[in-house]
């Protein structure tokens, strides 16, 4: 519905992409959902040219799996997004 929760998170996601796209290096964002996450507010989707995108989105799968993607995208700044926190938390990935 227009003006519903999906509009709010969608605008926040676009604002985040716009802000990050203005800086270098490119970015990799791991998204860590809370236990009460609304399944209709999916943050993790990418453009068709994932490697060429300024921002790559991925689900947080734990340090071991995340490190594989961090190695592949070693030229990117790595972030942790916790969209279910209030306010939404975007912080540098721990131990990067």
C-alpha positions in Angstrom: 0.0 0.0 0.0 1.2 3.5 -0.8 2.5 5.1 2.4 2.8 1.8 4.1 5.9 0.3 5.7 7.3 -1.0 2.4 7.5 2.6 1.1 9.4 3.7 4.2 12.1 1.0 4.0 12.3 1.3 0.2 13.0 5.0 0.4 15.6 4.4 3.2 17.3 1.7 1.0 17.4 4.1 -2.0 18.8 6.9 0.1 21.5 4.6 1.4 22.5 3.5 -2.1 22.5 7.1 -3.3 24.7 8.2 -0.4 27.2 5.3 -0.8 27.4 5.6 -4.6 28.9 9.1 -4.2 32.0 7.7 -2.5 34.9 5.4 -3.3 35.6 2.5 -2.9 32.6 0.5 -3.9 30.6 -1.2 -1.1 29.6 -4.6 0.1 26.7 -4.6 2.6 25.9 -7.6 4.7 22.3 -7.5 6.0 21.5 -9.0 9.4 17.8 -9.3 10.0 16.3 -9.4 13.5 14.2 -12.3 14.7 11.0 -10.3 14.1 11.9 -9.2 10.6 9.0 -8.4 8.3 9.4 -10.8 5.4 7.9 -8.2 3.0 10.8 -5.8 3.5 13.6 -7.5 1.7 16.8 -5.4 1.5 19.0 -8.0 -0.3 18.6 -7.7 -4.0 21.1 -6.6 -6.6 21.4 -5.1 -10.1 21.8 -7.6 -12.9 25.5 -6.7 -13.2 26.4 -7.5 -9.6 30.2 -7.2 -10.0 29.8 -3.8 -11.8 27.4 -2.4 -9.2 28.6 0.2 -6.8 26.7 -1.5 -3.9 26.5 -5.3 -3.5 23.9 -6.6 -1.0 24.3 -10.0 0.8 22.6 -11.7 3.7 24.8 -12.1 6.8 25.6 -15.8 6.9 28.2 -15.6 9.7 31.8 -14.7 9.7 33.1 -17.9 7.9 30.7 -17.5 4.9 30.9 -13.7 4.9 34.7 -13.9 4.6 34.4 -15.8 1.3 32.5 -12.9 -0.2 34.8 -10.4 1.4 37.7 -12.1 -0.3 35.9 -12.1 -3.7 35.1 -8.4 -3.3 38.4 -7.4 -1.6 38.4 -4.0 -3.2 35.1 -2.9 -1.5 34.4 -1.3 1.8 32.4 -3.7 3.9 29.4 -2.7 6.0 26.9 -4.4 8.3 23.3 -3.3 8.0 20.8 -4.1 10.8 17.5 -2.9 9.3 15.4 -4.0 12.2 17.3 -1.8 14.7 15.8 1.6 15.6 17.4 3.6 14.1 18.5 1.5 11.3 22.2 0.6 11.9 24.7 0.8 9.1 28.2 0.3 10.5 31.6 -0.8 9.2 31.7 -4.6 9.3 33.2 -5.8 12.6 36.9 -6.9 12.4 37.2 -5.8 8.8 
